[in-house]
Amino acid sequence: MNTAPGNTAPGAWLDRLGARAGAFEVYLDRRIIGILFLGFSSGLPLMLVLATLTAWLSSAGVSKGMIGLFAYALAPYTLKFVWAPLMDRVPLPWLTRLLGRRRGWLLLSQVGLILAILGLAATDPATNLKATAVMALLVALMSASQDIVVDAYRIEILEEDKLGAGAAVVVLGYRIAMWVATAGALAIAWFWGYPAAYTVMACLVLVGVVTVLLSPEPRGSTTAAPRGERPALAWINEVVIEPFRDFLERNGLTTALVILAFISLYKASDVLIAQMAFPFYLDVGFNELEIGWVSGTFGLFCTFGGSFLMGAMIYRFGIVPGLFVAGLLQMGSNLMFALQAYAGANLALFHVTIFVENASGGMGTTAFVAYLSSLCNVRYTAVQYALLTSFMQLLGKFLITPSSGFLVDWMGWIPFFLLSMAAGLPALVLLWWLWRHLPAPEPDAAGD
């Protein structure tokens, strides 16, 4: 019998347990807690210009075609890399001296966000749809600007060994806020109306404002713009052209183009129905409370479950098989929507539909993020990932999603969901091509 002290001593076992528990002490770091609240502030506005806004528009009698066009209000999230360099380098005369570069820009974007959400709350889409559209675009602009600074702040404020914990809590805060902005906002709207719901959401952004005022400025930040900057053309070459050229050279032109086509189409099934989901729920006959519970609260846990399951699958089988499985499930989830359209306001089936939709969506997003990360050169990780994710969203947010409402008006719900299912096939064909053309794995040292 093995009697080695490391295997039998109760003290050694307790030491190991204590070491594992001690690893969680990182989440008690004041900066980590602050990042959690900043993640909440970042996640709150997204649903206010996406799911919750489409429910408001549908309740106000806005046509599905016009609701689909509101997807253009999300454009700032795709194009935020355009003005990110300005927020990174240009100081704010008074706020930068008072709070520092990062916190100054954060506070300005948050104040702007609060005012924009209050402005959106004051509009009436039934009588002045243009004003609602303008304010929704402004909310997205302020939200995307806040995201730029939160990401920079999170990276700069933490040591390298705490970046993982920072990423975990910012995502957690983001997801909690998305739940609040859907389930919470819809519950408030059910009792007191959408203007009241948006007013409450604007007040919740104060969580981020208080966090900024109580948090430290990153040590490397300065109160003025960096001096001696390189010429603009040289900077553009370094941060845009070189990373893209590296991507083309590493993959070859043909494979690179197939990859770009694939990442543009992989989420097509989900993207096509994204703007129409809440109008569909209301059309079927569900009310805001039912939608908030099933799609918001219940769906959130389904998304988490799908994400964790796909993480384990990728660890066991690899990224590409995970992409195939998730792609097929994403297509299948749209069949559930077609079945829901046929069955009507069946609450039990609604739970099943959302379970399949959110679990498969969580799986697909996890596999997709892993794949995009694998495409990046470590020399250009941040820039290449930002460019790839922006490219990923261009087709969906500027063509597929805006057309969805017109397709529903033309086809009806069941044919629309069948079409959205078929929209996932081209990506799977491209993925099969990429799988066949993957380079053979190099033998490890032991096999040489």
N, C-alpha and C positions, 0 to 999 in steps of 0.2 A: 504494500500500500504506500502511496506517495505521502510522505510526511514533511515535505518541504515547507518551511515556515511561511513562505509566500502563499501557500495554498490552504494552510490550516489555521493560521493565527487570526482570531477574531479582530485583533487590533488592526492588522493589515487590511482586512476587508472593510473595516470602518474608515480607515484612512482613504481607501480608494473611493468609497461612497462620499466621504467629505470632500475629496478633490473634485468629484463630478458636481456636487452641489455648489462648491465654490465657484465653478465656472459660470454659474448663473448670477453671480454677484455683479457681473458686468452690466446687467440690466438695472442695477441700482445707481449707476453713474448718473449724476445730475444732467450731463450732456445727452446721454441716451434717452432719459425721460423727456428732455426737451424736444428731441428729434421725434419721439412718439407723438407729441402734441402738434409739431409742425407737419407731420404726416397727416394728421387729422385735418388740419387746416387746408392742406393740399388736396385731399380727396373729396372734400365737401362740395366744391363747385361743379365737378364733372357731371354728376347726376342731375344737377340743377339745370344744365343745358342739354341733357340727353334724355334719360328715361322720364324723370319727373316733369320736365317741360313738355314732352310729347303727350303725357297724360293730360296736362293742363290744356294744351292745344286741342286735343281730341274732345275734351269736355266742353270746350268753348265752341265746338262745331266747325273747327278749321278742317278743310279737306285733307285727305291723306296725301295728295300730291304736294300740297304746301308743307305739310308736316315733314315729308321726306326732304324737301329743300332746306329745312332748318339744319340739316347735317352740315351745311356750309358754315354754320356758326362755330363748329368745332375746328375750323381751319387753323386757328392760332396754335393748337396743340401739335399740329403737324409741322408748322412753319416756325416754331419758336427758336430754332437754331439761327434764324436770320438776325434777330436782335439780341441773342444771348451774348455775343462779344461786347456789345455796348454796356449791358448790365454788369459784365465782368470787369470792365476797365474804366468806365466813366463814373466819376464821383458825383455825389449829390451835395451841393454846396453846404447846406446846413445839417442835414441828417448824417452825412458821412463824418463830419467833424464830431457830432454828438454820439453816434452809435458805431461808426465804422462802416466800411464799404458793404459788407454782407448784410448786416442788420439794418442799415439804412435803406437799402433797396428792398429788403423783406418788408419793412414797415410800410414803405410807400406802396408796394404792390398789394398789401393786405388792406390798407385803408381804401385804395382804389377798388378792391374787390368788394368790400362791404358796401360802398356807395353804388357799385354797379348792380349788386344783388337787390339792394333797396330800390334802385331804379327799375329793375325788372319786375319787382313786386308791385310797383305803381302802375304798370301798363295793363291794358285790357286787350288780350288777343282777339276778342270777339268784335271789338270796334276799331282797333288800331294795331293791326298785325305788324305793320312796318316798325313801329316803336318797340314792340316786343322783340322783333328780330335784331334791331340795333342794340338793345340792351343785352340780349343773349350773347351777341358777338363780343360786346365789351366785357361781360362776365368771363367769357372764355379767354380773352386777351389778358385780363388781369390774373386769371388763374394760371395760365401758361407761364406768365412772367414770374409769379410766385414759385412755380415748380422749378424754374431755372435756378433761382437763388437757393431754394431749399436743397437741391441736389449738390450745389457747390458748397454750401455751408456744412452739410452733413459730412462730406468728404474731408473738408479742411479742419473741422473741429475735433475729429477723432484720430487717435493713433491707428496705425495699420492693423493692429491685432483686434481693434474694436469696430472695424468697418463692417464686419459681418453682422454684429449685433445692431449696429446702426441701420443697416439695410433691412434687417428683420422687423425692427420696430416701426420704421417709416412705412413699410408695406402694411403692417398691422393697423397703424393709425389711419392709413389711406382706406383700407377695407372697412373699418368701423365707420368712417365718415361717409362712405358710399352707402352703407346700410342706413345711416341716419338720414341721408338726403333722399332716400327712396321710401323705405318703410315708415320712417319718422315723419317725413314731409307729407306723404300721402295720408297718414293718419290725421295730421293737423288739417290738411286740406278737406278731409271728409267732414270734420266738425266745424271748421271756421273759414274754409275757403283757401284758395291757392295764394292770394296776396299775403295772408297771415302766415302761411307755411314758409314763404320765401323771406318774410321779415324775420322770422325766428332763425332761419338758416343764416341770414346775414349777421345776426347777433352772435351766432356760434363761431363765426370767424374770429371773434375777439379772443377765443382760445389761443389762436396763433399770435395775435398781437401781444397778449400778456406774456406768452412764451418768449417772444423776441425781446421784450423789455427786461425779462429776468435772466436771459441767457447771456453767456460771454461771447465776445467777438473772437473769431479764430485768431490764433497767435500770429499767423503769417499775413493777416490782413493789414492794410495800411489805410490811412485816412485821406489819401490822395491817389490820383491815377498813377500807375507805374511810369517812371521816366525812361527815356531812351527806347521807346518801342520801335520794333522793326517796321519798315514801310508796309503799307496796306497790302500791296500785291504779294510781297514775300510772306506775309501772314496768311493770306488766302491760300497761297500755294502749300504752306505747311499744314494747315488745319483742314483743308478741303480736298485739294487736288492730289497731294501725295498719298493720303489714306485711300482714296478711290483708285488711284493708279496701282497701289500695292495690292488691292483686292483683285483687280483685273489681271495683274501679272501672276499672282499666286494661283489663280484658278484657271487662267486661260480665257480668251474672249467668249468662246461658245459656252463653256460651263458657267462662267460668270453671268451671262445673259439668261441662261436657264434658271440659275439661282434667283436672280432678280425677278424673273417672271413667277417663279414658285412662291417667293415670299409675298408677292403682290396678290396672289390668288388663294393662298392656303386658308385664309379665314373668310373666304367669299361667302360661304353658306351662312356663317354667323353675321357677317357685316350686312348682308342683304336684308335680314329681318330685324336688325338692331333698332332701327328708328321706328319700326312698325309694331314692335312687341306690345307696348303699352296701349296704343290704339286698338290692337287686336283684342287684348284682354277686356277692354271696356266694351268693344263691339259685341263680344261673345256674351257679355252680361255680368261680369264680375265687377264689384265695386272697389273703391280705393282701399278700404280696409283689407279685403280679401287679397287684392293684388300686393299690398304692402307686406302682408304676412307671408304669402306663398312665394312670390318672386323676390321679395327683399330679405326677409329673415330666414325662412326655410332654404331659399336658394343660396344664400351666403354660405351656409354649412355644406351644402352640396358642392359648391365651388371649391371650398377648402379640401373636402374629401377627394375630389377628382385630382386636385393639384398634388396632394400627398401620394396618391396612388400612382400617378404618372412619374413622379420623382423616383419611386421604387422601381417602376418598370424600366426607366431609362438606365438606372444603376445596374439592373440585371440583364437587359437585352440590348441597350444602346439607344441612341437618339432617333435614328431613321425608322426602326420598327415602331417606336413610340409615336412618331409622326403619322405613320400609316394607320395605326390603331385609332388614334385620336381623330384623324381625318374621317375615317369611316363612321365613327360614333357621332361626330358633328353633323354629318349628313343624315344619319339616322334620327337625330334629335329633331330635325325639321319635319320628318314624317310624323312625329308625335304632335307637332303643331297642327298638321293637316288633320290628324285624328281628333284633336281638340276642337278644331273648326267644325268638324262634322257632328261631334257629340254635343257641342254647346257648353253652357255654364255648369259643367260637372266638376265640382270642387275636388273630388277624389282623383279624377283624371288630371286635373290641373296640377296637383302635387306630383303625380308621376311625370307629367310633361316637364315641369320645372326641374325635377330631379335629373332626368336624362339630359336636358338642355344645359344646366349649370355644371353637372359633373363632367360631361363631355367637353364643355367650354373650358373648365379648369384644367382638364387633361391636355387639351389642345394648346392652351396658352403656355402651360409649363413646358411642353415639348418644343413649342415654337421659340420661346425665349432661350432654351438650352441650345437649340440649333443656331439661332442668330449669334449667340455668344461664341459658339464653336467656329464661326466664320471669321472672327476678328483676330487680327495680328496683335500680339501683346504690345507692340510699339504704338499702335493706334487704337487701342481698345475703345476708349470713350468716344472718339470721333467716328470710327467706323460703326459702332453700335448705334450712335445717334443717326447717322446717315441711313443705315439699313432700316431702322424703325420708322424713320420719316418716309423712306421709299415704300415701305410696307403699307403705310396708311394712305398714300396719295391716291391710288386707284379706288380704294374703298370709300374714302371720305369725300372725294371730288367727283366720282362717277356712280359707283354702285349704290351707296346709301341714298344720295339725293334722288335717284330714279325709283326707289322702292315704293313710294306712295303712289306714283303714277301707274306702276305695274299692278298694285292692288286694285286700284280703281278700274283698270282695264280687264284684269283676269279674275278677280275675286280671291278670297283667302286660300281655298284649297289648292287651286292651280299655282298660286304664288308660292306656297310652301313647297310644292313639288318642284317648282323651278329653282327655288333656293337650295333644295337638296342637290339637284343636278349641278348647281354652280360649284360644288366642291370637287367634281370629277377632274377638271383640267389640272388642278394642283396635284392630285394623286398620280396622274399620268406623268407629270414633270418630276415628281418625287421618285417614281419608278425609274425614270431615265437617269436621274442623279445617282440613285442607288447602284445601278449597273455600271456607272462610270466613276464610282468611288475608287481612289487609289488603293492598291493592295496594302495591307498593314505591313510595316517594316518588322522584320524579326528582331526580337530583343537580344540583348548581349548573350544570354544563356543559350540561344539557339544558333549563334554564329559559329 
